[in-house]
């Protein structure tokens, strides 16, 4: 399935990209599974998307929980939690 990925703030800087279109295996069904699959791309990806890191995820421009199902043509965004001051 094809999805559109977006990376924001520190994740964009670490990954060197603001986004990409990606072909995702059919067994990747949730935003958390997508995150884990992307982390397998290599050390930079693993470090940026590691499970212990606090990362917010959005699906089609709406904040979602980890178990949100993805679909063909979805836009999935990853970004660090917002802090204020």
Z-matrix of the N, CA and C atoms (Angstrom, degrees):
N
C 1 1.441
C 2 1.523 1 108.62
N 3 1.308 2 116.34 1 144.05
C 4 1.465 3 121.72 2 178.58
C 5 1.522 4 109.97 3 -92.77
N 6 1.342 5 116.36 4 132.86
C 7 1.459 6 121.78 5 173.77
C 8 1.526 7 108.79 6 -132.94
N 9 1.296 8 115.12 7 156.23
C 10 1.462 9 122.47 8 176.49
C 11 1.527 10 106.75 9 -102.46
N 12 1.327 11 116.59 10 123.94
C 13 1.463 12 121.35 11 -178.81
C 14 1.520 13 109.53 12 -106.61
N 15 1.333 14 115.63 13 141.31
C 16 1.461 15 122.59 14 176.81
C 17 1.527 16 108.21 15 -129.68
N 18 1.329 17 115.15 16 137.35
C 19 1.465 18 121.41 17 179.11
C 20 1.532 19 107.51 18 -123.23
N 21 1.323 20 116.75 19 133.89
C 22 1.454 21 121.07 20 -175.55
C 23 1.530 22 112.41 21 -124.35
N 24 1.320 23 114.45 22 155.69
C 25 1.468 24 124.72 23 173.16
C 26 1.531 25 110.87 24 55.52
N 27 1.335 26 117.03 25 -129.58
C 28 1.467 27 121.51 26 -175.85
C 29 1.523 28 112.21 27 -60.86
N 30 1.321 29 117.79 28 -32.25
C 31 1.471 30 119.50 29 177.94
C 32 1.520 31 110.84 30 -65.31
N 33 1.312 32 116.82 31 -41.22
C 34 1.471 33 120.65 32 177.42
C 35 1.523 34 110.06 33 -59.47
N 36 1.325 35 116.42 34 -42.93
C 37 1.465 36 120.55 35 179.92
C 38 1.522 37 111.50 36 -66.39
N 39 1.319 38 117.93 37 -44.70
C 40 1.474 39 121.11 38 -179.97
C 41 1.519 40 112.56 39 -63.95
N 42 1.324 41 115.67 40 -41.66
C 43 1.460 42 119.93 41 -175.67
C 44 1.523 43 112.73 42 -86.03
N 45 1.321 44 116.51 43 -12.83
C 46 1.460 45 120.29 44 178.71
C 47 1.515 46 113.82 45 70.20
N 48 1.318 47 116.34 46 24.91
C 49 1.464 48 120.57 47 -177.69
C 50 1.523 49 109.57 48 -155.35
N 51 1.328 50 115.69 49 146.57
C 52 1.464 51 119.37 50 175.69
C 53 1.531 52 110.98 51 -94.21
N 54 1.329 53 116.81 52 -9.63
C 55 1.451 54 118.52 53 178.31
C 56 1.513 55 112.88 54 166.50
N 57 1.330 56 114.46 55 175.78
C 58 1.460 57 121.25 56 -178.73
C 59 1.518 58 109.46 57 -167.85
N 60 1.301 59 116.14 58 160.51
C 61 1.454 60 122.40 59 169.07
C 62 1.518 61 105.47 60 -96.73
N 63 1.324 62 116.76 61 135.97
C 64 1.457 63 120.23 62 -171.54
C 65 1.523 64 110.72 63 -137.49
N 66 1.313 65 115.65 64 140.82
C 67 1.471 66 122.37 65 172.87
C 68 1.528 67 106.95 66 -90.47
N 69 1.313 68 116.24 67 118.27
C 70 1.465 69 122.49 68 -175.00
C 71 1.531 70 109.09 69 -107.91
N 72 1.332 71 117.64 70 134.90
C 73 1.465 72 119.80 71 177.69
C 74 1.534 73 111.64 72 -58.01
N 75 1.303 74 116.50 73 148.08
C 76 1.469 75 122.46 74 -176.92
C 77 1.523 76 113.17 75 -57.86
N 78 1.329 77 117.27 76 -29.53
C 79 1.475 78 119.42 77 -177.54
C 80 1.535 79 112.91 78 -75.31
N 81 1.310 80 118.34 79 -9.56
C 82 1.471 81 121.93 80 176.88
C 83 1.524 82 106.93 81 -83.48
N 84 1.340 83 116.34 82 106.67
C 85 1.465 84 119.88 83 -170.13
C 86 1.522 85 114.64 84 -112.96
N 87 1.339 86 118.12 85 -16.24
C 88 1.468 87 120.36 86 -177.01
C 89 1.528 88 110.35 87 -129.05
N 90 1.330 89 115.88 88 165.88
C 91 1.468 90 118.46 89 178.87
C 92 1.525 91 110.93 90 -64.76
N 93 1.330 92 118.36 91 -33.05
C 94 1.461 93 120.62 92 177.80
C 95 1.528 94 111.07 93 -68.33
N 96 1.324 95 117.32 94 -41.16
C 97 1.464 96 120.56 95 176.94
C 98 1.528 97 110.10 96 -63.96
N 99 1.318 98 117.12 97 -37.16
C 100 1.460 99 121.18 98 176.56
C 101 1.522 100 110.29 99 -63.80
N 102 1.307 101 116.89 100 -45.21
C 103 1.473 102 121.30 101 177.59
C 104 1.524 103 110.75 102 -57.61
N 105 1.330 104 117.20 103 -47.72
C 106 1.471 105 121.60 104 -179.79
C 107 1.529 106 110.67 105 -63.10
N 108 1.316 107 117.25 106 -40.44
C 109 1.464 108 121.42 107 179.29
C 110 1.525 109 110.52 108 -64.80
N 111 1.324 110 117.85 109 -43.26
C 112 1.466 111 121.17 110 178.13
C 113 1.533 112 111.15 111 -62.97
N 114 1.326 113 117.22 112 -35.73
C 115 1.468 114 121.35 113 -179.81
C 116 1.522 115 111.93 114 -63.08
N 117 1.322 116 117.86 115 -19.83
C 118 1.462 117 121.71 116 179.22
C 119 1.525 118 113.11 117 -78.64
N 120 1.316 119 117.59 118 -4.05
C 121 1.465 120 121.50 119 -177.71
C 122 1.523 121 113.42 120 -67.62
N 123 1.317 122 118.17 121 -19.79
C 124 1.456 123 120.52 122 -179.91
C 125 1.513 124 111.62 123 150.59
N 126 1.335 125 117.29 124 179.51
C 127 1.466 126 121.79 125 -173.97
C 128 1.531 127 114.64 126 -57.71
N 129 1.308 128 118.13 127 -43.44
C 130 1.472 129 119.97 128 -179.50
C 131 1.523 130 109.78 129 -63.05
N 132 1.320 131 116.50 130 -44.23
C 133 1.457 132 121.51 131 179.68
C 134 1.527 133 110.96 132 -66.64
N 135 1.313 134 115.95 133 -43.39
C 136 1.457 135 120.31 134 179.74
C 137 1.525 136 110.94 135 -60.97
N 138 1.324 137 116.47 136 -43.54
C 139 1.465 138 120.41 137 179.12
C 140 1.526 139 111.14 138 -65.16
N 141 1.316 140 117.09 139 -45.76
C 142 1.466 141 121.37 140 -176.60
C 143 1.524 142 112.66 141 -67.37
N 144 1.328 143 117.13 142 -36.72
C 145 1.464 144 121.29 143 -173.60
C 146 1.522 145 113.84 144 -110.29
N 147 1.320 146 117.49 145 13.71
C 148 1.464 147 121.92 146 -177.94
C 149 1.527 148 111.35 147 -49.61
N 150 1.305 149 115.07 148 142.52
C 151 1.462 150 121.59 149 -177.06
C 152 1.517 151 114.85 150 -56.19
N 153 1.320 152 117.35 151 -31.31
C 154 1.470 153 119.12 152 -178.93
C 155 1.529 154 112.76 153 -80.03
N 156 1.302 155 117.13 154 -12.43
C 157 1.471 156 120.56 155 177.59
C 158 1.526 157 109.79 156 -75.13
N 159 1.310 158 114.65 157 139.85
C 160 1.466 159 119.47 158 175.50
C 161 1.520 160 108.13 159 -81.39
N 162 1.297 161 115.28 160 113.97
C 163 1.455 162 121.65 161 -179.97
C 164 1.522 163 107.83 162 -134.08
N 165 1.314 164 115.79 163 132.31
C 166 1.463 165 121.45 164 175.34
C 167 1.520 166 107.51 165 -88.43
N 168 1.318 167 115.42 166 151.13
C 169 1.457 168 120.38 167 179.64
C 170 1.519 169 108.97 168 -132.76
N 171 1.313 170 114.78 169 142.17
C 172 1.458 171 120.73 170 177.01
C 173 1.521 172 108.47 171 -127.19
N 174 1.301 173 115.00 172 145.38
C 175 1.458 174 122.35 173 178.08
C 176 1.521 175 106.83 174 -122.69
N 177 1.313 176 115.80 175 120.08
C 178 1.466 177 121.27 176 -178.42
C 179 1.531 178 111.41 177 51.07
N 180 1.339 179 114.58 178 44.71
C 181 1.463 180 124.99 179 174.56
C 182 1.524 181 114.22 180 68.05
N 183 1.336 182 116.35 181 26.14
C 184 1.470 183 121.55 182 174.89
C 185 1.518 184 108.25 183 -130.08
N 186 1.328 185 117.31 184 131.30
C 187 1.462 186 120.67 185 176.46
C 188 1.521 187 109.27 186 -59.59
N 189 1.334 188 115.21 187 136.98
C 190 1.470 189 119.88 188 -177.82
C 191 1.530 190 110.16 189 -136.03
N 192 1.319 191 114.43 190 162.89
C 193 1.456 192 120.81 191 172.65
C 194 1.519 193 109.38 192 -81.15
N 195 1.319 194 115.78 193 167.30
C 196 1.464 195 121.97 194 -177.50
C 197 1.520 196 113.79 195 -57.94
N 198 1.320 197 117.07 196 -29.23
C 199 1.462 198 119.93 197 -174.73
C 200 1.534 199 113.38 198 -90.10
N 201 1.329 200 117.49 199 9.43
C 202 1.462 201 120.43 200 179.64
C 203 1.529 202 110.00 201 -64.22
N 204 1.324 203 117.07 202 130.73
C 205 1.473 204 119.93 203 -179.30
C 206 1.525 205 111.49 204 -76.12
N 207 1.320 206 115.56 205 139.98
C 208 1.463 207 120.05 206 175.57
C 209 1.525 208 108.77 207 -95.57
N 210 1.318 209 116.11 208 163.19
C 211 1.458 210 121.04 209 -177.54
C 212 1.526 211 109.38 210 -144.38
N 213 1.305 212 116.18 211 164.67
C 214 1.455 213 122.41 212 177.88
C 215 1.533 214 109.60 213 -53.17
N 216 1.331 215 116.32 214 129.39
C 217 1.455 216 121.68 215 177.91
C 218 1.519 217 115.08 216 80.85
N 219 1.328 218 117.34 217 5.29
C 220 1.466 219 120.76 218 -178.81
C 221 1.525 220 111.33 219 -64.13
N 222 1.313 221 115.82 220 150.08
C 223 1.457 222 121.61 221 168.97
C 224 1.522 223 106.59 222 -104.96
N 225 1.320 224 116.15 223 120.21
C 226 1.466 225 121.44 224 -179.89
C 227 1.513 226 107.91 225 -117.19
N 228 1.325 227 115.89 226 125.61
C 229 1.459 228 121.43 227 -178.91
C 230 1.521 229 109.84 228 -115.48
N 231 1.324 230 115.32 229 142.31
C 232 1.461 231 122.84 230 178.06
C 233 1.524 232 107.53 231 -122.62
N 234 1.328 233 116.58 232 133.61
C 235 1.462 234 119.88 233 178.82
C 236 1.524 235 109.78 234 -157.99
N 237 1.348 236 116.20 235 154.31
C 238 1.453 237 119.37 236 178.75
C 239 1.528 238 109.55 237 -70.97
N 240 1.338 239 116.28 238 158.55
C 241 1.461 240 118.92 239 177.42
C 242 1.539 241 110.10 240 -59.30
N 243 1.287 242 116.07 241 145.81
C 244 1.456 243 121.35 242 179.82
C 245 1.526 244 108.36 243 -81.38
N 246 1.314 245 115.73 244 132.80
C 247 1.460 246 120.08 245 175.08
C 248 1.504 247 108.99 246 -118.32
N 249 1.266 248 115.72 247 146.89
C 250 1.465 249 120.43 248 179.89
C 251 1.507 250 110.81 249 -115.40
N 252 1.315 251 115.58 250 171.83
C 253 1.454 252 117.42 251 -179.52
C 254 1.470 253 112.86 252 -159.58
